[in-house]
Amino acid sequence: MPKISQWFIGSAVIYVIVGMIGGIIMGAKQDFSLAPAHAHLNLIGWVSLALMGFYYNANRDKAESRLATIQFWVSTVGLWIMIPGLVLTLRMVPVGEPIVIAGSIITLMGMILFAVSIFRSAPRRV
């Protein structure tokens, strides 16, 4: 398995564990006010990043590109910014909104880079 696939899938597993722990805590407290952050962490952090890892595993020539590494870091940093910003926003902390907006835009950039990777022709081997 290409290293970049391991990065995507490994980090996705960490995000789903954190998301599941958060879901269990919400359920135990019967306080679901952070459910949107929980959902975003699981859908972007777990599902999207895992799917990206599986894609790069199936397309090893694209996995070896610099674009794949850049896309991993942009997606990861976007998620790291977006989720805490969303938590702050849901907790009605005013500074949270610009943080979640910035993180969302960075996360979108990561997805656009993934689209570029998918639609870009694979490098030719000589």
C-alpha positions, 0 to 999 in steps of 0.5 A: 500500500502506498505511504500516502494511502496509509496516511489517509486511512490511518488518520481517518481511523483516528478521526472515527475513534475520536468521533465515536468517543464524542458520540458516546459522551454526547449520548451519556450526557444526553447533550447533542449540541455538538452533533454537527461537529461530530457529524462533520468529523465523521463524514469528512475525517473518517469517510472522505479521507478513508475514501481518498486513501482507498482511491490512492491505493487503487491508483498507485501512480497518482499516489506517488505524485506530489499533488497527493501529499499536498492534498493530504496536508491541505485536507488535514489542516482544513479539518484541524481548523474547521472542527474546533471552529465549529465546536466554538461556533456551536458553543456560541463563542464569537471567534468560532465563526471565522475559524470554521469558515477558514477551515471549511474553505481550506477543506474545500481546497483539499477536495478540489485538489483531490478532484484535480488528482482524479481528473488529471492524466496519470504520469506516463512511465517510460 
